[in-house]
């Protein structure tokens, strides 16, 4: 399914009185063009989500002033920022690798921003001490970065960005450098700090869990364009590209609805749904809604039945996820016991059924 650019109209909840972020970021690199519209009100946390190479980091660099715009605009609280040097923008950045100054203590790392804004050394250090205390790091104020854990370093980097009291906070994969256990704790702490932040925060990530937990609104970017945006729950329920469907764990198809029947665009089999729709639609269902049979079932209540072939298998949590090709390419989840009973293996022929009530159709 080829993604198409989504509408660039202002999402509900964005500032329209000049407060907050109003941007259209156009960066043309010849072989790659970024064209992304972003609006956000003070207090909003927006996540830019997308695969590697989608343009997320380019968008973040444009917001920070590190990549010049070829077209568009960038306004923050009504002030035009395009052309303003990065160091003069009211923007704080937390980089993926934090980029703490290795020769400075945690306290002096955080004090660096206020010092650049003209505060005296004493004033800057006093301000930094307050931020470290808010981050639960008062006891580590004198520690150099090499003495800090990954989670502590992330919080120092966040404190350093916030100490300048930015009107726009940019976070570039802020949890990517952490191990799984630390990531869980730091994600919860970061969510709390972002909830208290009164200006606009933009988070760049390829991790759907980080995006879903931390952001109020997701902006999904593919190939330099916005393909879908909205509240996390809405996007999870109604994905509009294969990339998003895979992230949220759904089988997704596009076709034309005629009542309760969806005829797929790629001339595949029709899918029966409970929704009564007409015209272009998406239809989705989770892998857990798929039941596999070794023989063609008789007397089944499922309205959807397809002959498929197992093309691959992998462990998925406490289940087995089978990739199927044939009449309808799809993914199916089943228990290890069920997989053994069916003697599933690559090349095996199976019959897949899905009840109409377990599908979800919605306008394309």
C-alpha positions as CSV (number, residue, x, y, z in Angstrom):
1,X,0.0,0.0,0.0
2,X,1.6,3.3,-1.1
3,X,1.3,6.0,1.5
4,X,-0.1,9.4,0.4
5,X,0.4,12.7,2.1
6,X,-2.2,13.6,4.6
7,X,-4.1,16.8,4.9
8,X,-2.1,19.7,6.3
9,X,-5.0,21.4,7.9
10,X,-4.6,22.6,11.5
11,X,-5.4,19.8,13.9
12,X,-8.0,20.4,16.6
13,X,-6.5,21.8,19.7
14,X,-3.7,23.7,18.0
15,X,-3.1,27.3,18.8
16,X,-4.8,29.8,16.5
17,X,-4.0,33.0,18.5
18,X,-0.3,33.0,17.7
19,X,0.7,31.1,20.8
20,X,2.6,27.9,20.3
21,X,4.1,26.4,17.1
22,X,3.0,27.1,13.6
23,X,5.4,25.6,11.0
24,X,5.6,24.3,7.5
25,X,9.1,22.7,7.1
26,X,10.2,22.4,3.5
27,X,13.8,21.1,3.1
28,X,14.9,20.0,-0.4
29,X,18.0,17.9,-0.7
30,X,17.6,16.9,-4.4
31,X,17.0,13.2,-3.9
32,X,14.9,13.8,-0.8
33,X,12.2,16.4,0.0
34,X,10.7,17.1,3.4
35,X,7.4,18.9,3.4
36,X,5.8,18.7,6.9
37,X,3.3,21.0,8.5
38,X,3.3,21.1,12.3
39,X,1.0,23.1,14.7
40,X,0.9,22.8,18.4
41,X,-0.5,24.8,21.3
42,X,1.4,25.5,24.5
43,X,1.4,22.4,26.7
44,X,1.1,20.0,23.7
45,X,3.5,17.1,23.3
46,X,3.7,16.1,19.7
47,X,5.5,13.0,18.5
48,X,7.0,12.7,15.0
49,X,6.9,9.0,14.3
50,X,8.2,7.2,11.3
51,X,10.6,4.6,9.8
52,X,14.3,5.3,9.4
53,X,14.9,7.8,6.6
54,X,11.4,9.2,6.8
55,X,12.6,12.8,7.5
56,X,12.0,13.0,11.3
57,X,15.5,14.1,12.2
58,X,15.6,16.5,9.3
59,X,12.4,18.1,10.6
60,X,13.9,18.3,14.1
61,X,17.0,19.9,12.8
62,X,14.9,22.4,10.9
63,X,13.0,23.3,14.0
64,X,16.3,23.8,15.9
65,X,17.8,26.0,13.1
66,X,20.4,23.4,12.2
67,X,18.9,22.8,8.7
68,X,17.8,25.9,6.7
69,X,14.3,25.9,5.2
70,X,14.1,26.0,1.4
71,X,10.4,27.0,1.7
72,X,7.6,27.3,4.2
73,X,7.7,29.1,7.5
74,X,8.5,28.6,11.2
75,X,6.7,30.7,13.8
76,X,6.9,30.3,17.6
77,X,4.5,32.3,19.7
78,X,3.9,34.5,16.7
79,X,7.6,35.3,16.0
80,X,9.2,34.2,12.8
81,X,12.3,32.0,13.6
82,X,13.4,31.2,10.1
83,X,16.8,32.9,9.6
84,X,17.3,33.3,13.4
85,X,20.6,31.7,14.5
86,X,20.1,28.5,16.5
87,X,21.7,30.0,19.7
88,X,19.2,32.9,19.6
89,X,16.1,30.7,19.4
90,X,14.0,30.0,22.5
91,X,14.5,26.3,21.8
92,X,15.9,23.6,24.0
93,X,17.2,20.3,22.5
94,X,17.8,16.9,24.1
95,X,20.0,14.9,21.6
96,X,19.9,11.2,21.3
97,X,23.3,10.8,22.8
98,X,22.7,13.7,25.3
99,X,26.0,15.4,24.3
100,X,26.9,16.4,27.9
101,X,30.2,18.3,28.3
102,X,32.5,15.5,29.7
103,X,34.7,18.0,31.6
104,X,31.8,19.6,33.4
105,X,29.9,18.4,36.4
106,X,26.2,17.7,36.2
107,X,25.6,21.1,37.9
108,X,27.7,23.0,35.4
109,X,26.3,21.2,32.5
110,X,22.8,22.4,33.5
111,X,24.1,25.9,34.3
112,X,25.7,26.2,30.8
113,X,22.4,27.5,29.2
114,X,21.6,30.1,31.8
115,X,25.2,31.3,31.6
116,X,24.8,31.7,27.8
117,X,21.7,33.8,28.5
118,X,23.7,36.3,30.5
119,X,23.2,35.0,34.1
120,X,26.1,35.3,36.5
121,X,27.9,32.1,37.4
122,X,26.2,32.1,40.9
123,X,22.8,32.7,39.4
124,X,23.2,30.0,36.8
125,X,24.4,27.5,39.3
126,X,21.6,28.3,41.6
127,X,19.1,27.8,38.8
128,X,20.8,24.5,37.8
129,X,20.6,23.2,41.4
130,X,16.8,23.8,41.3
131,X,16.5,21.8,38.1
132,X,18.7,18.9,39.3
133,X,16.6,18.7,42.5
134,X,13.4,18.6,40.4
135,X,15.0,15.7,38.4
136,X,15.9,13.9,41.6
137,X,19.6,14.4,41.0
138,X,20.6,16.8,43.7
139,X,23.0,14.2,45.2
140,X,24.8,13.9,41.8
141,X,25.4,17.6,41.2
142,X,29.1,17.3,41.4
143,X,29.4,14.1,39.2
144,X,31.0,14.2,35.8
145,X,29.0,12.5,32.9
146,X,31.1,9.4,33.0
147,X,30.0,8.7,36.5
148,X,26.3,8.9,35.7
149,X,24.1,6.0,34.6
150,X,22.2,6.3,31.3
151,X,19.0,7.3,33.0
152,X,20.8,9.9,35.1
153,X,22.6,11.3,32.0
154,X,19.2,11.6,30.2
155,X,17.7,13.6,33.1
156,X,20.8,15.9,33.2
157,X,20.4,16.5,29.5
158,X,16.7,17.3,30.0
159,X,17.4,19.6,32.9
160,X,20.0,21.4,30.8
161,X,17.4,21.9,28.0
162,X,14.7,23.1,30.4
163,X,17.0,25.4,32.4
164,X,16.9,27.9,29.5
165,X,13.1,28.0,29.9
166,X,12.5,27.3,26.2
167,X,9.3,27.9,24.3
168,X,10.0,24.8,22.2
169,X,11.5,21.6,23.6
170,X,12.9,19.2,21.0
171,X,13.7,15.6,22.0
172,X,15.6,13.4,19.5
173,X,15.1,9.7,20.4
174,X,15.5,10.6,24.1
175,X,15.2,6.9,25.3
176,X,17.1,5.1,22.5
177,X,20.4,5.0,24.4
178,X,18.9,3.2,27.4
179,X,18.6,-0.5,28.2
180,X,15.2,-2.0,28.4
181,X,14.9,-1.9,32.2
182,X,16.1,1.7,32.6
183,X,13.9,2.8,29.7
184,X,10.8,1.7,31.5
185,X,11.6,3.9,34.5
186,X,12.9,6.9,32.6
187,X,9.9,6.8,30.2
188,X,7.6,7.2,33.2
189,X,9.7,10.1,34.6
190,X,9.9,11.8,31.3
191,X,6.1,11.6,30.9
192,X,5.8,13.4,34.2
193,X,8.2,16.2,33.3
194,X,6.6,16.7,29.9
195,X,3.1,16.9,31.5
196,X,4.5,19.8,33.6
197,X,6.1,21.6,30.7
198,X,4.0,24.7,29.8
199,X,5.3,25.3,26.2
200,X,5.5,23.1,23.1
201,X,7.4,19.8,23.1
202,X,8.2,17.8,19.9
203,X,9.5,14.3,20.3
204,X,11.2,12.4,17.4
205,X,11.1,8.6,17.7
206,X,10.7,5.4,15.7
207,X,9.4,3.6,18.8
208,X,5.6,3.4,18.9
209,X,5.5,2.8,22.6
210,X,7.5,5.9,23.4
211,X,5.2,7.9,21.1
212,X,2.0,6.4,22.5
213,X,3.0,6.9,26.1
214,X,4.6,10.4,25.9
215,X,2.7,12.3,23.3
216,X,-0.8,13.9,23.1
217,X,-0.7,13.8,19.4
218,X,1.2,11.7,16.8
219,X,2.3,13.0,13.4
220,X,3.4,10.0,11.3
221,X,5.9,10.9,8.6
222,X,6.9,8.6,5.6
223,X,9.1,9.6,2.7
224,X,9.2,13.2,3.8
225,X,5.4,13.8,4.1
226,X,2.8,13.5,6.8
227,X,0.6,10.5,6.1
228,X,-1.5,10.5,9.3
229,X,-1.9,12.5,12.4
230,X,-4.2,12.5,15.5
231,X,-4.5,11.2,19.0
232,X,-2.6,7.9,19.7
233,X,-5.8,5.9,20.3
234,X,-7.3,7.1,17.0
235,X,-4.3,6.2,15.0
236,X,-4.0,2.8,16.7
237,X,-7.6,2.1,15.9
238,X,-7.6,3.5,12.3
239,X,-4.2,3.1,10.7
240,X,-3.9,4.4,7.1
241,X,-0.6,2.9,5.9
242,X,1.1,-0.5,6.1
243,X,3.9,1.0,8.3
244,X,1.4,2.2,10.9
245,X,-0.6,-1.0,10.8
246,X,2.5,-3.0,11.5
247,X,3.4,-0.7,14.4
248,X,0.1,-1.2,16.1
249,X,-0.1,-4.9,15.1
250,X,-3.0,-5.0,12.6
251,X,-3.6,-6.6,9.2
252,X,-4.6,-3.7,7.0
253,X,-6.2,-3.7,3.5
254,X,-7.7,-1.1,1.2
255,X,-10.7,-1.5,-1.0
256,X,-14.1,-0.4,-2.0
257,X,-17.1,-1.2,0.3
258,X,-20.5,-2.2,-1.0
259,X,-22.6,-2.7,2.1
260,X,-21.0,-5.3,4.3
261,X,-18.5,-6.5,1.6
262,X,-15.2,-4.9,0.9
263,X,-13.6,-5.6,-2.5
264,X,-9.9,-5.2,-2.2
265,X,-8.0,-2.9,-4.5
266,X,-5.4,-5.5,-5.4
267,X,-8.1,-7.9,-6.8
268,X,-7.7,-10.1,-3.7
269,X,-10.7,-11.8,-2.1
270,X,-13.6,-9.8,-0.7
271,X,-13.7,-9.3,3.1
272,X,-17.0,-9.3,5.0
273,X,-17.5,-6.8,7.8
274,X,-20.2,-5.7,10.2
275,X,-20.0,-2.1,9.1
276,X,-22.4,-1.0,6.3
277,X,-20.3,1.4,4.1
278,X,-20.1,2.5,0.5
279,X,-17.0,3.7,-1.3
280,X,-13.2,3.6,-0.6
281,X,-12.4,2.1,2.8
282,X,-9.7,0.5,4.9
283,X,-10.4,-2.8,6.7
284,X,-8.3,-4.0,9.5
285,X,-8.2,-6.9,12.0
286,X,-5.6,-8.1,14.6
287,X,-3.6,-11.2,14.1
288,X,-5.3,-12.7,17.2
289,X,-8.6,-12.6,15.3
290,X,-7.3,-15.2,12.8
291,X,-8.1,-18.8,13.4
292,X,-6.0,-21.4,11.5
293,X,-7.2,-24.9,10.4
294,X,-5.4,-27.8,8.8
295,X,-8.4,-28.7,6.7
296,X,-11.1,-26.5,5.2
297,X,-13.6,-26.0,8.0
298,X,-17.2,-27.0,7.6
299,X,-20.0,-25.4,9.5
300,X,-17.8,-22.5,10.6
301,X,-19.6,-19.3,11.7
302,X,-16.8,-17.2,10.3
303,X,-17.8,-15.2,7.2
304,X,-14.2,-14.9,6.0
305,X,-12.3,-17.9,4.8
306,X,-9.0,-18.0,2.8
307,X,-6.6,-20.7,1.7
308,X,-3.1,-19.7,2.7
309,X,0.5,-20.9,2.9
310,X,2.8,-20.4,5.8
311,X,5.8,-18.3,4.7
312,X,7.4,-17.7,8.0
313,X,7.1,-18.1,11.8
314,X,8.5,-16.2,14.8
315,X,8.0,-15.9,18.5
316,X,5.8,-13.0,19.4
317,X,5.5,-12.6,23.2
318,X,4.1,-15.8,24.5
319,X,2.6,-16.8,21.1
320,X,3.7,-17.8,17.6
321,X,3.1,-15.3,14.8
322,X,2.7,-16.9,11.4
323,X,3.2,-15.0,8.2
324,X,0.8,-16.2,5.5
325,X,0.6,-15.8,1.8
326,X,-1.9,-17.1,-0.7
327,X,-5.4,-15.8,-1.3
328,X,-4.9,-13.1,1.3
329,X,-1.5,-12.2,2.8
330,X,-1.9,-11.8,6.6
331,X,-0.4,-12.4,10.0
332,X,-1.9,-14.8,12.5
333,X,-1.2,-15.3,16.2
334,X,-1.6,-18.7,17.9
335,X,-0.4,-20.5,20.9
336,X,2.7,-22.8,20.8
337,X,0.4,-25.8,21.4
338,X,-1.9,-24.8,18.6
339,X,1.0,-24.4,16.2
340,X,2.3,-27.9,17.2
341,X,-1.1,-29.5,16.7
342,X,-1.4,-27.9,13.3
343,X,2.2,-29.0,12.5
344,X,2.9,-25.5,11.2
345,X,6.0,-25.0,9.2
346,X,7.1,-22.9,6.3
347,X,5.3,-24.2,3.2
348,X,2.4,-25.7,5.1
349,X,-1.1,-25.1,3.7
350,X,-3.7,-23.8,6.1
351,X,-7.1,-22.3,6.1
352,X,-7.6,-19.0,7.8
353,X,-10.9,-17.7,9.1
354,X,-11.9,-14.4,10.6
355,X,-15.3,-13.5,11.9
356,X,-16.9,-10.4,10.4
357,X,-17.4,-9.0,13.9
358,X,-13.7,-9.0,14.5
359,X,-12.9,-6.9,11.4
360,X,-13.1,-3.1,11.4
361,X,-13.9,-1.1,8.3
362,X,-13.6,2.7,8.0
363,X,-13.5,5.4,5.3
364,X,-10.3,5.8,3.4
